[in-house]
Amino acid sequence: MLALVGALTFLVSSFIAVSQSNAKQVLAYSTISVLGLIVMCAGINTTETLWAAILLIIFHAVAKSLLFLCVGIIEYKIHSRDIEDMDYLFMKMPKIAVMLNIGLGGMFLAPFGMLISKWVTLKAFIDFNPVFGLVLAFGSSATLFFYTKWMGKVLTVEDGIDAHEEHISMWEWSTLFIISLITIIVCLVFPFITTQIISPYLLSVFGETPHLDMFNISMIVLIMVGLLLLVPAGLLYYSKFFRDYKRVGVYLSGANTDSTHYRNSFGEPVHADLKNYYLADFFNEKQLLYTGIIGTTALIAVMFGVSIL
């Protein structure tokens, strides 16, 4: 029952985050979804799921703190926390955009994103009950969706935009740099965290540890660190030497006038807006929120009712 409460929380919160354009609301709902996932792992209560839950707490702590700080600084600079207003952020605030992408990568790369530990946890969920495997698959897909579409907005480029990061204080830069570095280091020392911290704890509680292939884990670590390092490094190189690149117009399915405008069938210039899909009709916040509250309350009531009986 505890695992079901966590599963419903994880699924509903992930779906609600898809329909949000307010960056802090996305972070808030994604935080709730992660907490639900941790509870789901704790409810299943095997060495594999608790191993993943502890890792999730560690990765979430560093990556999410970085994201909240980045969004706060971005809001202070552009006077908006709306993701739709973060167009060309890579050009306006290249260093902040790079650190934001490190945080986003840290969230959906580890540990329930595309790579690390999903193969262990998914098997544990399916062995326990296939329903939990489906919850993990759909919730993770929603997580990947809302993080990558946010990343896409940040990385849009346009000619003639200069960087304006001069009013960010030394203390803000220092904090962002330290947490970005910690995010990368945590990925790098993941095998050490597993063997020296998590496994001894699980051994003391369960008398056994998860059966992990350290070679596969090492390969996953290399891929993760590569993505977290190479992508930001490439972005910084591109922003620094941006004017050395030959820019070509984007094909806008019409007669282009520049990289963001085209002429319609009446010969009038039209600005091509870049907007995300939020699918509010399918992932309605109010309806999903009520569904989640009613569903989890009912599950908790049944859980305590059965325990009393």
ChimeraX attribute file (.defattr): number of C-alpha atoms within 10 A of each C-alpha:
attribute: neighborCount
match mode: 1-to-1
recipient: residues
	/A:1	15
	/A:2	17
	/A:3	19
	/A:4	21
	/A:5	22
	/A:6	23
	/A:7	29
	/A:8	24
	/A:9	27
	/A:10	30
	/A:11	25
	/A:12	24
	/A:13	28
	/A:14	29
	/A:15	29
	/A:16	27
	/A:17	29
	/A:18	26
	/A:19	21
	/A:20	23
	/A:21	19
	/A:22	16
	/A:23	21
	/A:24	18
	/A:25	16
	/A:26	22
	/A:27	19
	/A:28	16
	/A:29	21
	/A:30	25
	/A:31	19
	/A:32	19
	/A:33	27
	/A:34	26
	/A:35	21
	/A:36	25
	/A:37	28
	/A:38	23
	/A:39	22
	/A:40	27
	/A:41	27
	/A:42	20
	/A:43	18
	/A:44	20
	/A:45	17
	/A:46	19
	/A:47	23
	/A:48	22
	/A:49	25
	/A:50	22
	/A:51	23
	/A:52	27
	/A:53	23
	/A:54	17
	/A:55	23
	/A:56	20
	/A:57	14
	/A:58	16
	/A:59	22
	/A:60	22
	/A:61	15
	/A:62	20
	/A:63	27
	/A:64	22
	/A:65	16
	/A:66	27
	/A:67	24
	/A:68	17
	/A:69	18
	/A:70	21
	/A:71	21
	/A:72	16
	/A:73	15
	/A:74	20
	/A:75	17
	/A:76	12
	/A:77	16
	/A:78	13
	/A:79	11
	/A:80	16
	/A:81	20
	/A:82	17
	/A:83	21
	/A:84	16
	/A:85	17
	/A:86	23
	/A:87	20
	/A:88	20
	/A:89	22
	/A:90	26
	/A:91	24
	/A:92	21
	/A:93	19
	/A:94	24
	/A:95	21
	/A:96	22
	/A:97	25
	/A:98	24
	/A:99	23
	/A:100	27
	/A:101	28
	/A:102	24
	/A:103	27
	/A:104	21
	/A:105	23
	/A:106	28
	/A:107	26
	/A:108	23
	/A:109	22
	/A:110	24
	/A:111	23
	/A:112	27
	/A:113	18
	/A:114	15
	/A:115	16
	/A:116	24
	/A:117	21
	/A:118	18
	/A:119	11
	/A:120	16
	/A:121	24
	/A:122	21
	/A:123	15
	/A:124	21
	/A:125	22
	/A:126	14
	/A:127	11
	/A:128	14
	/A:129	12
	/A:130	14
	/A:131	13
	/A:132	22
	/A:133	19
	/A:134	15
	/A:135	19
	/A:136	23
	/A:137	17
	/A:138	16
	/A:139	25
	/A:140	21
	/A:141	17
	/A:142	20
	/A:143	26
	/A:144	21
	/A:145	17
	/A:146	24
	/A:147	20
	/A:148	15
	/A:149	16
	/A:150	20
	/A:151	18
	/A:152	16
	/A:153	20
	/A:154	25
	/A:155	18
	/A:156	14
	/A:157	16
	/A:158	15
	/A:159	13
	/A:160	7
	/A:161	12
	/A:162	14
	/A:163	14
	/A:164	12
	/A:165	13
	/A:166	7
	/A:167	7
	/A:168	13
	/A:169	9
	/A:170	9
	/A:171	9
	/A:172	12
	/A:173	12
	/A:174	11
	/A:175	13
	/A:176	21
	/A:177	16
	/A:178	11
	/A:179	22
	/A:180	24
	/A:181	14
	/A:182	16
	/A:183	27
	/A:184	24
	/A:185	12
	/A:186	20
	/A:187	23
	/A:188	19
	/A:189	13
	/A:190	19
	/A:191	17
	/A:192	12
	/A:193	15
	/A:194	20
	/A:195	13
	/A:196	11
	/A:197	11
	/A:198	17
	/A:199	18
	/A:200	15
	/A:201	16
	/A:202	18
	/A:203	13
	/A:204	10
	/A:205	11
	/A:206	12
	/A:207	10
	/A:208	13
	/A:209	19
	/A:210	17
	/A:211	9
	/A:212	12
	/A:213	8
	/A:214	12
	/A:215	10
	/A:216	11
	/A:217	17
	/A:218	15
	/A:219	11
	/A:220	21
	/A:221	21
	/A:222	14
	/A:223	17
	/A:224	22
	/A:225	20
	/A:226	14
	/A:227	17
	/A:228	24
	/A:229	13
	/A:230	12
	/A:231	16
	/A:232	20
	/A:233	13
	/A:234	12
	/A:235	18
	/A:236	17
	/A:237	11
	/A:238	16
	/A:239	20
	/A:240	13
	/A:241	9
	/A:242	14
	/A:243	11
	/A:244	9
	/A:245	8
	/A:246	6
	/A:247	11
	/A:248	8
	/A:249	12
	/A:250	12
	/A:251	13
	/A:252	16
	/A:253	9
	/A:254	12
	/A:255	14
	/A:256	17
	/A:257	14
	/A:258	17
	/A:259	17
	/A:260	17
	/A:261	20
	/A:262	21
	/A:263	17
	/A:264	13
	/A:265	9
	/A:266	6
	/A:267	9
	/A:268	10
	/A:269	15
	/A:270	14
	/A:271	14
	/A:272	11
	/A:273	9
	/A:274	11
	/A:275	13
	/A:276	15
	/A:277	11
	/A:278	17
	/A:279	13
	/A:280	13
	/A:281	8
	/A:282	13
	/A:283	19
	/A:284	17
	/A:285	19
	/A:286	10
	/A:287	11
	/A:288	17
	/A:289	17
	/A:290	12
	/A:291	15
	/A:292	19
	/A:293	14
	/A:294	11
	/A:295	16
	/A:296	20
	/A:297	13
	/A:298	12
	/A:299	17
	/A:300	15
	/A:301	12
	/A:302	13
	/A:303	14
	/A:304	11
	/A:305	10
	/A:306	9
	/A:307	8
	/A:308	7
	/A:309	5
